[in-house]
Amino acid sequence: MRTLALHQWRRNRGTFLGFGAIILIAACMLGSALTLLCTVGPRYTALADELHTADVDIVVPRTAATADVRDVIDRTTGVAAVEPRDVLLMDAQIHDFRGTDFAIRTMITDADAPRTLNQTRVLATSGDSGDLYIAQYTARFGQFAPGDRIELQLDGHDESFRIAGVIEEMEFGNAGSQILAFSAPAARFARLERDHPESRMTEYAVRVDAGADPRAVRSRLERALAQAGTPVAAAIDASSVCATRMMVSQLIILILVVFAALVTIVSLALCTFHIRNIVETDRTDMGVLKALGYTGAMISRAMMAPYLLVCVGATLAGLALSTLATPAIGSLIALQAGFTFHAQADACAWLITIAALAGVTLLFAWIGVRSLRALQPIEAIRGISARSQRHTVRPLNRMPGNVRTAISLQQAAASPSRNLLVGCMAFLMILIVSFAAVLTYNATVTPDNLYNTLSTETPQVVATPAQGETTEAMQRIRAIPGVQNVIAYTTARVGIDGTQMPAFVSDDFDATRNDIRYEGNHPATAHEIAMGSALADAHPIGSKVTVSHGGTALSYTVVGYIQSVNDGGTVCELTNAGYTRLDPDFAHSPHTLYVYCDGADTARVIRAIESTCGDLVAHTTDMERMRKTSQQMYGSIMSAVSLAMLILAIGLTGLVLMMVVRSTIVRERRRFGILKALGYTSGQLMRQIAAALMPATAAGAVLGALVAGMAAWPVTDALFATVGVMRSQFDHPALLPIAAALALTAVQGALALGFATPIRTISPYQLITE
C-alpha cells in the first residue's frame, strides 16, 4: 500500500500541493484565532492579578466619605476587602489627542501614595522629572510619549503637564469605561486638589469574595449607598471593564473563525471531488488490485494517506505562518484594550487546529473512497460502473444550439460532482467578496455609517455656554452662515437598579443625525425614559423603572430602547423636563449645544462662534477632527480586511479551478486528442473547457448574489451584535453582490482558460502510438 500511496503522490502532486495551499490558509487563520482565544484572556487576567486590580471601584465625593460609608461597604454581601484612597474625578478635554480634542472623564491619583489594590507599573519614563503619568492607552492611541507636554482642560481650566512616564494599569484601561486614569507626583497632586476642590473624591477599591460576581456586588453596593443617601460619582466592576476592553478581540476572533471555516469547507469539498475523480479514472487499476487480493479498506487507506500527510504538513506550515500574523493582530488588540500583550504560539491552540483539520480531512477523504468497498473487480476490469449505468450522457443531436454550443453543454452536464464543486465554490466566494464589498463601502465610501454604528451622537462642534446663556447662545449660533442645526444635548449621570450610568438629556432626539434608538420611541414627556440595551431584558417597554440622582428617586415609564457600544448598553435617555425632576438646578444650568454643519465648514464655524458668541460660549470643541481621525483608522482597518478577503477569494478560486481543470484534462485526454485529430485547435478546446464550467459558475454566482443580497443585513447585524450593536447603520446597495457576481464569474472564466493551457501539449500522434 505504501507503493500505491507514493504512486498517488507522484501522479497528482500538483493537486496535493493545491490542496495543501488551501489547508495552509485555513490553518493560519484558525491558528491565529485560537491563539488569540487561548492567550488574550489569560494574559489580561494575569496582568490584573499581578497588579492586584480591584473587582469593584466606588467613587464618592470626599465630603460624603465618612466612617458610615465605609461601614455600609464593609457590611455589603460579597465584599472581602476595601481600600480607600484620595482621587480627583472630573470632566476633562485632552488637547491634541491624535490630532483633536478628546472629551472624557479623568481620574487623577497620587502616584506616591502607597496602595495594595489597583497598583500600576511604569513602562517608560522621560529620564528626568515630570508631573503626570499617563496610561498606556492614552500614550499609544493619543500619540503621546514621555517628556512630551500634554494639555488638559480640567473643569473648564487649561492645565499643562510634562509627561513623566507611561504606566500599565488595569483598573480602567481604555475609554470604554468612560474614565481615563492619570497619576501625579504628591506635590502636583496636592496642588491640583487645591485648584479643584469640587472634584476631590474618595475611591473605595473593593475585593469581592471568591466566587462572587463583581457585577452583582457593585449593584448591591450602589443600592446600599443610595439607601444611605450617599451620592456615587462613579462605579465600575472588573467584569464589565474586561468585556468592553475585549470587544475588538472577540470580533477579530469571530471573523477569523468564520472565514477559516469557509476556507476549510472549500478544501474538503475539493478533497472529496478529487478522490472520487481518481476512483473513476483508475477504476480498472482498482479492480485489478482487488482481484489480486487487496481489500477495499487497504486501498482506501492508501488513497487517504497522502491527503492526511499533506494536511498535517500544510497545517504545521500554516501555524508557523500564523506566528507572523498573530503578533500584528495582537498589537491592534493591545492598542484598543490598553494593556501589554505580545502574542506567542500556544500549544493548546496548535493541537486543536491540527486535530480539527486532520479529523475533518480524514472524514471527507473517507466519504470520497466509500465507493471502493462496493467495487466489483470483474465489472471494474470490464469498465462497467454503477455511475455509468446511472448517468447517461445526452446525445449531441438533442442538445440546443449549434455544434459548439451542444458540445459545451454536453461537457457541462457530464460531471455532476465537478459542477457541484465549482458551483459551491462560486457561491462561497461571492459571499466572501460581497461581505468585503459591504465593509469597504461603509468604511470608506460612506464612512459615517461605520462610525455611527460604533458611536453615539457626534456633531461637528460641541459648544459649552456660559451660565444662564444657553438660549441666547443657541439662537446666535443658529444664525451663523453654514450652521444647519443646533440642539441642546447634555450628558448627565443617573442611577438605575443601583448602577450609575450616563443619561443623554435632550428635547430634540428626533433632530439628531445618528438615531441610536433600535426599538420603541425616544422619551417625549417628563415621565418617560428610553433604556440602554443592557437594561432591556429587565425593563420591558411600558414598565416602570426607578431612576435616582443624588438623594432623589422617581419613577419613569420605559418607552424605547437605545444602543451605546462605548457604554456597554448601560445608558438611558431623558427629556430636559424629565431630568429636571431629578435635579431642579438643571433648568438653570448650561446645556451642552450640539452644532451641525458641513464637515468642511467646521473650522470656519468654530471661528465664527468664538468671534460672535465669545461672551456667551465658554468653550468649543472640534468633534469633526475626532470623527475624521477615527474614520481614517476604521477605514484603513476595514480596507485591509477587505483586501485580504479579496485576495483570499481569488486565491482559493484559482487553486480550485487549477485542480478541476487539470483533472478534467487528465480524465478527458483521449477525447481531446480525437478532437484535435478532427481539426479542433488547442484554443477551441481550452474555450470548451472554460465554457463547460460556466453554467455551474453562473448558477453559483447568481445564488450567491441572491443570498448575499438577502442575508447581508442580518449577517452584519449579527456580527456587530457581538460588540453590543443593536442597530447597524450600514447601507447594503443591491449592486454590490451583483457586481461581485459578475466580476468573479469573469475572473473564473479567465482563470479556467489560463489553467487549460496543458491542452497544447496533447498530440494525436502520441495518443495513437501509446
N, C-alpha and C positions, 0 to 999 in steps of 0.2 A: 504493500500500500504506500510505502514511502516513495517508491518509484512513480506511482500514479500521481501522488501529490506533487512531486517535483515536475512531472510532465505537465500538470495543470499550471504550475507556476511559470514554466518556460513558455508555454504556448499562449498564455493570457497575461503576460507580465504587465502590459500597458493597462489592462483592465484592473488588475490588482493595485497598481500604483494609483490609478484614478480613485478607486475605492478608498485607498489609504489616505489620499489627499483630503477627501471629504470627511473621513473619520478624524483626521488631524484637526480640521477646523472645528468640528463638534467637540473634540476633547479639549481644545484650547479654550473655547467658550465655557463649557461645562466646568472645566477645571478652575478657571478664574472665578466663576460664580460660587462654586463650592468652597474654594479657598477663602473668598471674602466672607461667606456664610459661616465658616468654621473659625475665622480669626478676628473679624472686626468686633463681634460681640464680646468674646473673651478678652480681647485687648482693652476694650472700653471698661469692662468690669474690673480687670486687673489694675488699670490706672486709678479707677475710682476707689478701689480698696487700698491701693498704695498711698493715695493722698488722703485717706480717711474721709471721703466725701460723705456729708450728712445725707440721710434719707429724706428728710423734710427740713425746709427752711421757712421760718415765720418771721416777718419783719413788722414791728410795731413802732409807733412814734416813741422817742426817748422819754417824753413826758408821761407816757402811759405804761412804761416798762417798770412796773412796781413788783414788790415781792408777791403780791396776789396773782399777778400774771404768771410768774414763774411757778407758783403753786398750781394754777389751773393746768399749765402744760405738763407738769410732773405727774398730776393725777389722771391725765387722759390715758385711756386704754391703748396699749401698744407702744407707749413711749418708754424707751430703755435708758436713754441718757440725753442730757440737754447741756449745751454750751452757749452762753450769751456772749455777744461782743458788740462793740460800738461800730456803727457804719453810717455812711451818708447815702441816702437814696433820693434821687432827684431826676427830673426830666432834663435831657441834655441833647445838644446837637454837636456831632463830631464834624468839624470842618475838614474839607479836602479828603473825605473818606472815599478812596478810589475815585477821586475827581469831583466829588459832590458833597453836599451836606447831608449827614445821616442822623435822623432824629430817633432817639431811643432812650429808655430809662437806664440810668447808670447807678451802680453801687460802688462806692469807694470805701476801701477798708484801710486800716493801719497796717502797713507792711511789717512793722517792727513788733507788733503785739503778738505774744505767744498764743498758740492755738493748738487744739487737739484734733478738731474736726475741720473739714474744708481747708486742708493745707494746700500750699502751692509749691511749685518747683520752678526755679529760674532756669530758662532755656538759653537766654542770650543776654548780655549786658553791654552797656556802652563803654565800659572800661574805666569810666570815671563817674562823677556824681550825676544824679538826675533826680527828678522829683515826681515821677509817675511810672508805675509798672503797668503794662498793658497785657491783656490776654492774647494767646496765640491766634485766635480767630481775628481779633482786631488788627494784629500785626500783618497777617498774611492776606486777609481779604481786603482790609483797608489800605494795604501797601504802606505800612509804617515800619521803621527799623530803629533799634537802639541808637540814641544820640540825636534822632530827629526831633523837631518840635511838633507838638500836636496841640491843636486849638480846640477847646471845648467851650460851648456856651452852656453854662450851668445856671438853671433858674433865670435865664434872661441875661446873664452877665458872662462876657467872654473871659476865659482863663487860658493862659498859655503854659504849657508844661514841656519840659525836656524829658524824653523817654529814657528812663534809667535801665529798662530791660524788658524782656518778654517772658511771661510766666505761663506755666501749664496749670490750669485749674479745671476741675470737673464739676463745679457747682452749677455754672450757667452754660459755659461752652460757647455757644453761638447765639445769634439773635433770636432763635426760636423761642427762648424763654422770655423774650421781650425785655431782658435786662442784660447789660454787658458789665463785666467785672473789671475794676481798676483797683490798684492799691498804691498808696503814697507813703513815703517815709514819715515817721512820727511827727516831725516838726511841720511838714507841709500839711499833713492830715489835721493837726491841731489848728492850723491857720484856716483851712477850709471849713472846719467846724465853726470857727468864729465868724467867718464870712457868710455861712449859710445855716443859721441856727434852726430855721424851719425844716431843714432836711435831715436833721440829726435823728437817727433811728437806732433801735436795738434789734439785732438779728439773733434769733434763737435757732441754733443748729441742733437738730434732733436726730438721734439714732433710735430706730424702732426695734422692737423685739424680734428675735429670729422667727422667720415665717410670716411676720405681719406684712400687710400690703401698705406700702408708703402712701398710695392714693387715699386709701380708707383712713389712715391715721391723719393725713393732712386735713381731710374733710371733718373728722372728729375734732381736731384742734381748732379749725376755723369756726365750727359751730359752738364749741365751748367758749371761745373768746368772744364771739358775738353775743352769747347769752350773758357773759360777764360785762358786756358794754365796752370791750376793748377794741379799738379800731385796728384793723390789719391793713398795713400798707402794701404788702406783697406776701405771697405764699407759693412755694413751688415744692414739687416732690421729685425724687430721683427717677422714678419710673416714667413720668410724663416728659421730663427733660431728655431722658435717653431715647424715647420714642421720637421726639422732634429731631434730635441730632442724627438719628439713624435713618431718617426719611429717605435721603438720596441713596444711601447704601442699599436699602430694601428695594428701591425702584430699579437700580442698576442690576442687582442680583436677579430680580424677576425678569427683566428684559433678556439678560444673558441666558437664563434657563429656558425661556420660551424659544429663543432662536436656536439654541443648541438642540432642543427637541426637534425643531423643524429640519435642521440640517441632518440630524440622525435619521429621521424618517426617510429623507431622500436617499441617504446612503444605504439604508436597509432595503428599501424597495429596489434599488439598483442591484444589491447583492442577490436578492431573490430572483430578479429577472435574469441576471447573468447565469446563475446556476441552472435555472430551467432551460435557458438557451443552450448551455453546454450539454445538458441531458438530451435535448432534442437533436443537437448537431452530432454528438458522439454516441447516438443510440446503438448503432451497430457494435461499436467497441465495447459498450457496457454489456450488451448481450453476450459477446464473446467471453468477457470476464466472468459473467455469471455462469456460462456454460462450462468454464474451466474450474468452477467450484467456489468462486468468491461470492460472498453473500451481499445482499443489498446494504446491510449495515456497514460492512467493511468498505464498500465502495463509497458510501455516504460519508464516512469518517474521513476518507482520503480526499474527498472533494471539499469538505468543510474545513479541513486543517489549514489550507493556505489563507482562507478568509480570517480564521481566528488568529493566525500568526501575524497577518498584515494588520488586523485590528489592534492587537496588543502593541505591535511596534509603532503604528501610527498614533495610538493613544499616548504612548510614552513620549513620542516626539511632540505631540500637541501639548502635553503637560509641561514639557520642557519649554516650549514656546510661551506658554501661559506665564512662566516666571518672568518674562519680559513685559507682558501686557498687564499683569495684575498690579505691579507697583505703580504704573501710570494711573490705573483706575483708583488704586488706594490713595494716591496723592490728592485726587479730586475729592474723595470721601473725607480725607483728613482736613482739607480746606473748608468743606461745608460743615463738618461736625465740630471742628475746632479742637482736635486733640492729636497727639503724636501717634502716627500709625505708619508702619513700614511693612507692607505686605510681603510675606515669605511663604515658601512652599509648605503645604500642610499634608502630612502623611495620610490622615483620615480622608481628606478631600481627594487625594490621588487614588487611594484604594477604592473609594466609592465610584470614581469616574471609570477606572479600569474595569471594575466588576460590572457596572451598569452597561458600558458599551460592549464589553466582551459577551455578556449574557444575552443582550438583545441581538447581537450579531449571530451567535450560535442558534438562537431561536429562529431567526429569519432564514438562515442558511439551511436549517433543518426543514423548514417549510418548503424551500426550493428543491430539496433532494427527496421529498417524500415519495414521489412517483417511482423512484428506483426500486422500492420494495415490491411494487406490483409488476415490475418489468419482467416479461417472459422472454427467455433467451431466444427461442425459435422465432417469435414474432419480431424481435429486435433485429436479428440477423437478416431476416427477410425484408426489413424496412417497413414492417407494419406497426402502426402505433394507434393507441386509443384516440390520441389527439387528431391524427389524420383522418380517422373514421368519423370523429365528431365535427371536425372543421373542414368544410369543402370550399375551395376557392371558387368564387363566382366566375363563370365564363366571360371572356372579353366581349363577346357579341351581345351580352346582356348588360354591359356597363354603359352609362350615359356618356355622351361627348364623342370626340374623335379618338383615334388610336392612342395618342399620347396621354390624353385625359383618362381613358379607360385603363391603361397600364398603371398609371399613378394611383387611381382609385383601387385597382385590384391589389397593388402592393400595400396601400394604406390599410386595407382590411385583412391582410394576410397574417398579421401578428397581433392578436388582441392584447397579449401581455406587454408588448412593446408600446402599443397605443396607450394602455393604462399607465405605464410608467411615464411616458412623455407628457400625457395629459395631466397627471398628478403633479409632476414637476412644474409644469407651466402654471398650474393652479396655485401651488405654494409660493412660487417665485412672484406671481402677481400680487399675492397678499403681502409679501415682504416689501416689494417695491412700492406698492400703494401706501403702506403704512409709513415708509420712509418719506414718500412724497408729501403725505399729510403733515408729518413732523416738520419737514423743511418749509412747507408753505406757511405754516402757522408760527414758525420761529424766525423766518427771515423775510418772507413776502409781507405777511401781516403780523409783525412781532408783538403787537398789542394783545393778540389772542392768547399767546402763551403766558405773557406777563400777567394779564388779568386773571388767568386761570389760577396762577400760583400766588396772587396777592389780593389785597382788598382794594378799596377805592384809592386811587392815586391821581391827583390833579396835576396840572403843570406847575402851579405855585401854591404854597401854603402861606397865608398871612395871619399874623397874630396881632389883633387890635389892642390898642391901649384900653385901660379901664374905662368902661362906660361909652366906648366909641364904636361898638360893633355895628350898629345900624347905619351910622353915618359913613363908616369905612366901607361897608358893603355897597352903599349907593354910589360913593365916589369911585370905587374900583370898577363897578359895573359900567360907568360912563367912559372908561378909558378905551380908546380905539383898539380893536383887536381882541378885547375880552369878550368871550362868548357867554359866559355864565359865572355867577358867584353864589355859593351856598354856604350856610353855616353847618359845619360838620366837626363835632368835637368828640374826642376820645376821653371818656371818664372811666372810673372803676367802681364796680358794684360787687356784691356778694350774692351768690345763688347756691343753695344746697351746701353752704359752708365753704364755698370756693370763691376766691376773689378773681375777677376776670374783667377784661376790657368791655366797655359799653360804648357803642357808636351812637352818638346823640345828634339827631337832626330832625328837621321837619321837611326835608327835601330829598328823601331817599329815592323817590322816583326820578329825580333830576340827575342822579349820579351816572357816570359813564360805565362803571363796572357793576352790574347788578349781581350782587353776591347771594341774593335770595334764590333758593332752589325749590322751595315748596311753600304754599300759602301766600301771605301778604306781609308787607312791611307794616310796622305799627303806625297808626294814624291818629290815635287819641292818647290821652294821658294815662289810660288804664290798660294799654296794650303793649306787648313785647314780642320781639322775634328772637328765637333762641338759636344758639350755635349748634352745629351738627353733633357735637359730643354730648349735648344735653337732650337731643331729640327723643331718644327712646324713653327717657324718664318723664318727659313732659309732652304729651300729645297735644296737637292743635285743639284749642278750645278749653284746655285745662287751666287751672290757676297755679301760679308759681309765686313764691315769696322772694322778694328782692330786698336786699339790705344795703345801707350805706351809712357809715358812722353808727349812730345809735338808732336809726330809723329802719323799720322793716315794713314793707307794704306789699299788697297782693296785686298781681297783674295777670291779664289773660293772654295766653300764648296764641298768636295769630299766624305765625310762619316760622320757617327755618332758614338760616343763612350759613355760609361756609366761611372759614378763615383758616388757611393752611398754616400760617405762621403762629396762630394761637392754638393750634390743635383742635379747632372746633369749639373751644371753651370761650364763648363770646356771646354778646347779645346786642340788640338794637332797642333804643327808646326814643320817643319824641322829646323835644325840649320840655314840654309840659310834664311828660312822664318822669323825666329825671329831676325836674324842679320839685316834684312831690317828695323826692328823697333828700334833695339838697336845695332848700329855698334860696340860698345865696347864688345859685347858678343863674337865676333870672337876671341878675345884675353883674355877673362876671363876664369877661371877654369870651366870645365864642370863636373858635378857630374857623377861619374862612378858607374855603377851597376855591381857587381861581382857575377857570378853564380857558384855554386859548390854543391856537395852533402851536405845535412844538417849536417851530422855527421862530415864533414871536415871543418866546418865554423871556429871554434876556431883556428885550425891549419893554415888555410889560412890567417886569420887575423894576427896571429903571423908572418907568412912569409911576409906579406905586410909590417908590421911595421919594420921587420929586413932588408928586401931587398929594400924597397922603402921609407925608413924613410925620405930621403931628397926630395922625390917627392910628398908624400902624407901628407897632413896636419892633416887629421883625418879619422878614420874608425869607422863604426857603425855596430854592430851585429844585423841585421834585422831578422836573423833566430830565435833568442831568443824571439823577439816580436811575430813572427809568431807562434812559438810553444805555447807561453803563450795564445795567442788569440785562437788558435785551441783547446787547452785544455778547455778553457772557453766555446767556442761554442759547443765542443763535449759533455761536461757534461750537458749543457742545452738541446741539442737535444736528448741525450740519455735518460734524464729524461722525456722529452716529448714523446719519442717513447715508453718507458716503460709504461708510463701512458696510451698511446693508446692501447698497447698490453693487459694490464690488463682490460681496458675498453671493448675491443673486446671480450675477453674470458668471462668476467663477464656478458656482455649482451647476448652472445651466451648461456651461462649456464642458465640464467634466462628464456630466451625464450624457450629453449628446455625443461626445467623443466615443464613449464606450458603446452607446447604442448603435451609432453609425458604423464603427469598426466591426462590431459583432455582426451587423447586417451584411457587411461586405464579405466577411469570412463565410457566413452561412450561405449567401447567395452568389458565391464566387463563380460557380459553374454557369449559372443563369446569365450573369453579366458577361462572361466570356462568349456565350452563344449570341447574346445581343450585339456584342462588338463584331462578331463574325458576320452578323446580318447587316452591319453597316452603321450601327449606332456609335456615336462618338463618346469619348470619356465625359465631355461636358454635358451631353444629354443624359447620360446615366447618373452623373452627380446631381443634376437637377431633378431627376426622377426620385432619387433617394430623399432629397430635401422636400420634394412635393409630397412624398409618401408620409412624411412626418407632420406636414402642415395641418391636416384635419384634426389630429389629436391635439396639436399645439393650439390651434384656434379654439377648439372646444374647451380646453383647459383654461385658456386666457379669457374667453368670454365668461365662463363660470366663475373664474377668479375675480373678474371685474365686477360681476353682479354681487358676489358675496362681499367683496371689499366695499362696494357702494352701500350695501345694506348693513354690514356689520361694523363699518368704520366708527360710527358714533358710539355704539355700546362698548366696543373694544377699547376705544380711547377713554371713555368714562370709567371702565373697569380698571384700566391701567393706572389712571391718576387717582382713582379712589383709594389705592394702596397708600397714598401720601395725604389722604384727607380731603381730596377734591370731590365735592358732591355735584358740582355743575361745571362742566367744561365749557370754555368759551371758544373752542376750536370751530373753524369753518371746515366743511367737508365738500369741496367742489366736486360735482359729478364727473367733470372732465379728467380729474386726476387718475382714477382707476382705468378710464377708457384710454387715456394717453399711455399709461403704464402697459396696458394690454397690447396696444399697437406697437409700442417701442420694443417690448420684449419678444413679441412674435417676429418682428423684423430681425432682431438680434439672433433669435434661434434659427431663422432661415439662413442667415449669413454664416453662422457657426456650422450648421449642418453641411452647407456647401464646402466650407473650408475643411471639415473633417472627412469629407468624401473623396479627397484627392488621391488616396491609395488606389482608387479605381484605375488611375492612369497606368499603374504597373501591371494590370491584368492583361495577359496576352492569350488570344485564342489558340495560337500555335502551341504555346506551352501547355495549355489545358489538354489539347489533343494528345501531345506526346506523353503527358502524365497518365 
